[in-house]
Amino acid sequence: GLGAGATLVSGAPSLSAAAGRRLAAVAAMGYAVSILPAHMAFVRLVPRLPLTFSGDLLLLAAILTLPYLLAGISVALLLTGSGRRVHAAYGWNLLGSGAGCFTVFLLLRPLGGEAFVVLIVVLAGVAALALSWPLETWMRQVAILVLLSTAAPLLRPGAFLRFPPERL
């Protein structure tokens, strides 16, 4: 999904810096609101998936691709809009990606899968708000609604998402 989003941006017509920033914020909001439903679908479909290729497997792949496609679009737009600072922006992107990978090892076991996914959802909502903050008032208002809606599952992550125990 991330690579596909970047590929879409690279093949799209050039945007002004302001239009790219707006679209990056909208894609980030879409990422934030689509993560939890995608993983809810994952939890529901995985127990009944056969070990062979099936329509359910294809459906699950499409559902799980959507959030990361939107994230890839947002990141690619931000990188292309960074102009001459693209090298520094890409370096920060890689540093953030590395920190995210390391954080999984620190937080996954103590939080559990459900709470960890909800944490990612909330962080995505915060990122969407940060991207929209310098934009128009309505964009900030929508981003605040996105953040509030993504923060609601923090109260009871297990009620929204329940990963089945692994079968040994």
CYANA upper distance limits for C-alpha pairs under 8 A (distance plus 0.5 A):
  1 GLY  CA      5 GLY  CA      6.54
  1 GLY  CA     65 THR  CA      5.48
  1 GLY  CA     66 LEU  CA      7.34
  1 GLY  CA     67 PRO  CA      8.01
  1 GLY  CA     68 TYR  CA      5.04
  1 GLY  CA     69 LEU  CA      4.56
  1 GLY  CA     70 LEU  CA      8.18
  1 GLY  CA     71 ALA  CA      8.41
  1 GLY  CA     72 GLY  CA      7.12
  2 LEU  CA      6 ALA  CA      6.88
  2 LEU  CA     68 TYR  CA      5.64
  2 LEU  CA     69 LEU  CA      5.65
  2 LEU  CA     70 LEU  CA      8.07
  2 LEU  CA     71 ALA  CA      6.73
  2 LEU  CA     72 GLY  CA      4.43
  2 LEU  CA     73 ILE  CA      7.85
  3 GLY  CA      7 THR  CA      6.57
  3 GLY  CA     69 LEU  CA      8.02
  3 GLY  CA     72 GLY  CA      6.75
  4 ALA  CA      8 LEU  CA      6.67
  4 ALA  CA     69 LEU  CA      6.60
  4 ALA  CA     72 GLY  CA      7.49
  5 GLY  CA      9 VAL  CA      6.89
  5 GLY  CA     68 TYR  CA      8.11
  5 GLY  CA     69 LEU  CA      5.09
  5 GLY  CA     70 LEU  CA      6.83
  5 GLY  CA     71 ALA  CA      7.68
  5 GLY  CA     72 GLY  CA      4.77
  5 GLY  CA     73 ILE  CA      4.86
  5 GLY  CA     74 SER  CA      8.45
  5 GLY  CA     76 ALA  CA      7.91
  6 ALA  CA     10 SER  CA      6.69
  6 ALA  CA     72 GLY  CA      5.72
  6 ALA  CA     73 ILE  CA      5.89
  6 ALA  CA     75 VAL  CA      8.04
  6 ALA  CA     76 ALA  CA      5.60
  6 ALA  CA     77 LEU  CA      8.46
  7 THR  CA     11 GLY  CA      6.83
  8 LEU  CA     12 ALA  CA      6.66
  8 LEU  CA     73 ILE  CA      7.74
  9 VAL  CA     73 ILE  CA      6.68
  9 VAL  CA     76 ALA  CA      7.01
  9 VAL  CA     77 LEU  CA      7.29
 15 LEU  CA     19 ALA  CA      6.37
 15 LEU  CA     20 GLY  CA      6.11
 16 SER  CA     20 GLY  CA      6.52
 17 ALA  CA     21 ARG  CA      6.61
 17 ALA  CA     81 GLY  CA      6.03
 18 ALA  CA     22 ARG  CA      6.73
 19 ALA  CA     23 LEU  CA      6.63
 20 GLY  CA     24 ALA  CA      6.47
 20 GLY  CA     77 LEU  CA      6.26
 20 GLY  CA     78 LEU  CA      7.73
 20 GLY  CA     81 GLY  CA      7.13
 21 ARG  CA     25 ALA  CA      6.70
 21 ARG  CA     77 LEU  CA      7.56
 21 ARG  CA     78 LEU  CA      7.19
 21 ARG  CA     81 GLY  CA      7.91
 21 ARG  CA    131 LEU  CA      8.01
 22 ARG  CA     26 VAL  CA      6.76
 22 ARG  CA    132 SER  CA      7.69
 22 ARG  CA    135 LEU  CA      7.69
 23 LEU  CA     27 ALA  CA      6.54
 23 LEU  CA     74 SER  CA      7.75
 23 LEU  CA     77 LEU  CA      8.18
 24 ALA  CA     28 ALA  CA      6.57
 24 ALA  CA     73 ILE  CA      7.31
 24 ALA  CA     74 SER  CA      4.63
 24 ALA  CA     75 VAL  CA      7.66
 24 ALA  CA     77 LEU  CA      6.29
 24 ALA  CA     78 LEU  CA      7.04
 24 ALA  CA    131 LEU  CA      8.05
 25 ALA  CA     29 MET  CA      6.70
 25 ALA  CA     74 SER  CA      7.37
 25 ALA  CA    128 ALA  CA      6.14
 25 ALA  CA    129 LEU  CA      8.29
 25 ALA  CA    131 LEU  CA      5.76
 25 ALA  CA    132 SER  CA      5.97
 26 VAL  CA     30 GLY  CA      6.72
 26 VAL  CA    128 ALA  CA      8.11
 27 ALA  CA     31 TYR  CA      6.60
 27 ALA  CA     70 LEU  CA      5.59
 27 ALA  CA     71 ALA  CA      7.06
 27 ALA  CA     73 ILE  CA      7.08
 27 ALA  CA     74 SER  CA      5.92
 28 ALA  CA     32 ALA  CA      6.70
 28 ALA  CA     70 LEU  CA      7.09
 28 ALA  CA     71 ALA  CA      6.50
 28 ALA  CA     74 SER  CA      6.33
 28 ALA  CA    124 ALA  CA      7.56
 28 ALA  CA    125 GLY  CA      8.25
 28 ALA  CA    127 ALA  CA      7.72
 28 ALA  CA    128 ALA  CA      5.53
 28 ALA  CA    131 LEU  CA      8.49
 29 MET  CA     33 VAL  CA      6.83
 29 MET  CA    124 ALA  CA      8.11
 29 MET  CA    125 GLY  CA      7.09
 29 MET  CA    128 ALA  CA      5.72
 29 MET  CA    129 LEU  CA      8.48
 29 MET  CA    143 ALA  CA      7.15
 29 MET  CA    146 VAL  CA      7.07
 30 GLY  CA     34 SER  CA      6.47
 30 GLY  CA     67 PRO  CA      7.60
 30 GLY  CA     70 LEU  CA      6.99
 31 TYR  CA     35 ILE  CA      6.69
 31 TYR  CA     66 LEU  CA      8.29
 31 TYR  CA     67 PRO  CA      5.12
 31 TYR  CA     68 TYR  CA      7.36
 31 TYR  CA     70 LEU  CA      5.87
 31 TYR  CA     71 ALA  CA      6.21
 31 TYR  CA    124 ALA  CA      7.58
 32 ALA  CA     67 PRO  CA      8.06
 32 ALA  CA    121 VAL  CA      5.98
 32 ALA  CA    122 VAL  CA      7.83
 32 ALA  CA    124 ALA  CA      5.39
 32 ALA  CA    125 GLY  CA      5.72
 32 ALA  CA    128 ALA  CA      7.89
 32 ALA  CA    146 VAL  CA      7.88
 32 ALA  CA    150 THR  CA      7.50
 33 VAL  CA     37 PRO  CA      8.20
 33 VAL  CA    121 VAL  CA      7.90
 33 VAL  CA    125 GLY  CA      8.29
 33 VAL  CA    146 VAL  CA      7.35
 33 VAL  CA    149 SER  CA      8.39
 33 VAL  CA    150 THR  CA      7.07
 34 SER  CA     38 ALA  CA      6.56
 34 SER  CA     66 LEU  CA      7.79
 34 SER  CA     67 PRO  CA      5.91
 35 ILE  CA     39 HIS  CA      6.79
 35 ILE  CA     67 PRO  CA      6.08
 35 ILE  CA    121 VAL  CA      6.79
 36 LEU  CA     40 MET  CA      6.52
 36 LEU  CA    117 VAL  CA      7.79
 36 LEU  CA    118 VAL  CA      7.61
 36 LEU  CA    121 VAL  CA      7.28
 36 LEU  CA    161 LEU  CA      8.30
 37 PRO  CA     41 ALA  CA      6.67
 38 ALA  CA     42 PHE  CA      6.80
 38 ALA  CA     63 ILE  CA      6.13
 38 ALA  CA     64 LEU  CA      5.86
 38 ALA  CA     66 LEU  CA      8.39
 38 ALA  CA     67 PRO  CA      7.98
 39 HIS  CA     43 VAL  CA      6.70
 39 HIS  CA     64 LEU  CA      7.64
 39 HIS  CA    161 LEU  CA      8.02
 40 MET  CA     44 ARG  CA      6.84
 40 MET  CA    160 PHE  CA      7.87
 40 MET  CA    161 LEU  CA      6.26
 40 MET  CA    162 ARG  CA      8.42
 41 ALA  CA     45 LEU  CA      6.46
 41 ALA  CA     60 LEU  CA      7.67
 41 ALA  CA     63 ILE  CA      8.04
 42 PHE  CA     46 VAL  CA      6.29
 42 PHE  CA     60 LEU  CA      6.98
 42 PHE  CA     64 LEU  CA      8.04
 43 VAL  CA     47 PRO  CA      7.88
 43 VAL  CA    161 LEU  CA      7.92
 43 VAL  CA    162 ARG  CA      7.40
 43 VAL  CA    163 PHE  CA      6.34
 43 VAL  CA    164 PRO  CA      7.78
 44 ARG  CA     48 ARG  CA      8.45
 45 LEU  CA     49 LEU  CA      6.83
 45 LEU  CA     56 ASP  CA      7.73
 45 LEU  CA     60 LEU  CA      7.66
 49 LEU  CA     54 SER  CA      8.31
 49 LEU  CA     56 ASP  CA      7.26
 49 LEU  CA     57 LEU  CA      7.20
 50 PRO  CA     54 SER  CA      7.73
 53 PHE  CA     57 LEU  CA      6.94
 53 PHE  CA     58 LEU  CA      8.32
 54 SER  CA     58 LEU  CA      6.96
 55 GLY  CA     59 LEU  CA      6.59
 56 ASP  CA     60 LEU  CA      6.53
 57 LEU  CA     61 ALA  CA      6.66
 58 LEU  CA     62 ALA  CA      6.76
 59 LEU  CA     63 ILE  CA      6.68
 60 LEU  CA     64 LEU  CA      6.55
 61 ALA  CA     65 THR  CA      6.50
 62 ALA  CA     66 LEU  CA      7.07
 64 LEU  CA     68 TYR  CA      7.94
 65 THR  CA     69 LEU  CA      6.39
 66 LEU  CA     70 LEU  CA      6.81
 67 PRO  CA     71 ALA  CA      6.77
 68 TYR  CA     72 GLY  CA      6.48
 69 LEU  CA     73 ILE  CA      6.75
 70 LEU  CA     74 SER  CA      6.75
 71 ALA  CA     75 VAL  CA      6.65
 72 GLY  CA     76 ALA  CA      6.45
 73 ILE  CA     77 LEU  CA      6.55
 74 SER  CA     78 LEU  CA      6.72
 75 VAL  CA     79 LEU  CA      6.65
 76 ALA  CA     80 THR  CA      6.56
 77 LEU  CA     81 GLY  CA      6.46
 78 LEU  CA     82 SER  CA      6.78
 79 LEU  CA     83 GLY  CA      8.38
 79 LEU  CA     86 VAL  CA      6.43
 79 LEU  CA     89 ALA  CA      6.79
 79 LEU  CA     90 TYR  CA      7.16
 80 THR  CA     86 VAL  CA      7.50
 82 SER  CA     86 VAL  CA      5.71
 82 SER  CA     89 ALA  CA      7.31
 85 ARG  CA     89 ALA  CA      6.57
 86 VAL  CA     90 TYR  CA      6.41
 87 HIS  CA     91 GLY  CA      6.61
 88 ALA  CA     92 TRP  CA      6.74
 89 ALA  CA     93 ASN  CA      6.65
 90 TYR  CA     94 LEU  CA      6.67
 91 GLY  CA     95 LEU  CA      6.65
 92 TRP  CA     96 GLY  CA      6.55
 93 ASN  CA     97 SER  CA      6.63
 94 LEU  CA     98 GLY  CA      6.59
 95 LEU  CA     99 ALA  CA      6.66
 96 GLY  CA    100 GLY  CA      6.57
 97 SER  CA    101 CYS  CA      6.77
 98 GLY  CA    102 PHE  CA      6.76
 99 ALA  CA    103 THR  CA      6.52
100 GLY  CA    104 VAL  CA      7.00
101 CYS  CA    105 PHE  CA      7.83
102 PHE  CA    106 LEU  CA      7.30
103 THR  CA    107 LEU  CA      6.51
103 THR  CA    108 LEU  CA      8.50
104 VAL  CA    108 LEU  CA      5.89
105 PHE  CA    109 ARG  CA      7.97
106 LEU  CA    110 PRO  CA      8.27
107 LEU  CA    111 LEU  CA      6.33
107 LEU  CA    112 GLY  CA      8.37
107 LEU  CA    116 PHE  CA      7.66
108 LEU  CA    112 GLY  CA      5.86
108 LEU  CA    113 GLY  CA      6.71
108 LEU  CA    116 PHE  CA      6.51
109 ARG  CA    113 GLY  CA      8.17
111 LEU  CA    115 ALA  CA      6.08
111 LEU  CA    116 PHE  CA      6.32
112 GLY  CA    116 PHE  CA      6.53
113 GLY  CA    117 VAL  CA      6.68
113 GLY  CA    163 PHE  CA      7.43
114 GLU  CA    118 VAL  CA      6.88
114 GLU  CA    157 PRO  CA      6.29
114 GLU  CA    158 GLY  CA      6.48
114 GLU  CA    161 LEU  CA      6.13
114 GLU  CA    162 ARG  CA      6.65
114 GLU  CA    163 PHE  CA      7.25
115 ALA  CA    119 LEU  CA      6.55
115 ALA  CA    154 LEU  CA      7.83
115 ALA  CA    157 PRO  CA      5.88
115 ALA  CA    158 GLY  CA      7.82
116 PHE  CA    120 ILE  CA      6.85
117 VAL  CA    121 VAL  CA      6.77
118 VAL  CA    122 VAL  CA      6.76
118 VAL  CA    150 THR  CA      8.33
118 VAL  CA    151 ALA  CA      8.41
118 VAL  CA    153 PRO  CA      7.08
118 VAL  CA    154 LEU  CA      6.88
118 VAL  CA    157 PRO  CA      6.94
119 LEU  CA    123 LEU  CA      6.64
119 LEU  CA    154 LEU  CA      7.97
120 ILE  CA    124 ALA  CA      6.56
121 VAL  CA    125 GLY  CA      6.80
121 VAL  CA    150 THR  CA      6.52
121 VAL  CA    151 ALA  CA      8.21
122 VAL  CA    126 VAL  CA      6.75
122 VAL  CA    147 LEU  CA      7.16
122 VAL  CA    150 THR  CA      5.91
122 VAL  CA    151 ALA  CA      5.98
123 LEU  CA    127 ALA  CA      6.67
124 ALA  CA    128 ALA  CA      6.64
125 GLY  CA    129 LEU  CA      6.73
125 GLY  CA    143 ALA  CA      7.84
125 GLY  CA    146 VAL  CA      6.66
125 GLY  CA    147 LEU  CA      4.99
125 GLY  CA    150 THR  CA      6.83
125 GLY  CA    151 ALA  CA      8.49
126 VAL  CA    130 ALA  CA      6.67
126 VAL  CA    147 LEU  CA      6.73
127 ALA  CA    131 LEU  CA      6.66
128 ALA  CA    132 SER  CA      6.69
128 ALA  CA    143 ALA  CA      6.67
128 ALA  CA    147 LEU  CA      8.37
129 LEU  CA    133 TRP  CA      6.40
129 LEU  CA    140 ARG  CA      7.00
129 LEU  CA    143 ALA  CA      5.41
129 LEU  CA    144 ILE  CA      6.84
129 LEU  CA    147 LEU  CA      7.61
130 ALA  CA    134 PRO  CA      8.43
131 LEU  CA    135 LEU  CA      8.45
132 SER  CA    136 GLU  CA      8.17
132 SER  CA    139 MET  CA      6.30
132 SER  CA    140 ARG  CA      5.87
132 SER  CA    143 ALA  CA      7.15
133 TRP  CA    139 MET  CA      8.07
133 TRP  CA    140 ARG  CA      5.92
135 LEU  CA    139 MET  CA      6.84
135 LEU  CA    140 ARG  CA      7.45
136 GLU  CA    140 ARG  CA      7.14
137 THR  CA    141 GLN  CA      6.72
138 TRP  CA    142 VAL  CA      6.65
139 MET  CA    143 ALA  CA      6.60
140 ARG  CA    144 ILE  CA      6.58
141 GLN  CA    145 LEU  CA      6.84
142 VAL  CA    146 VAL  CA      6.68
143 ALA  CA    147 LEU  CA      6.60
144 ILE  CA    148 LEU  CA      6.63
145 LEU  CA    149 SER  CA      6.57
146 VAL  CA    150 THR  CA      6.56
147 LEU  CA    151 ALA  CA      6.53
148 LEU  CA    152 ALA  CA      6.91
149 SER  CA    153 PRO  CA      8.47
151 ALA  CA    155 LEU  CA      8.41
153 PRO  CA    157 PRO  CA      5.64
153 PRO  CA    159 ALA  CA      8.33
153 PRO  CA    160 PHE  CA      7.10
156 ARG  CA    160 PHE  CA      7.73
157 PRO  CA    161 LEU  CA      6.66
158 GLY  CA    162 ARG  CA      5.87
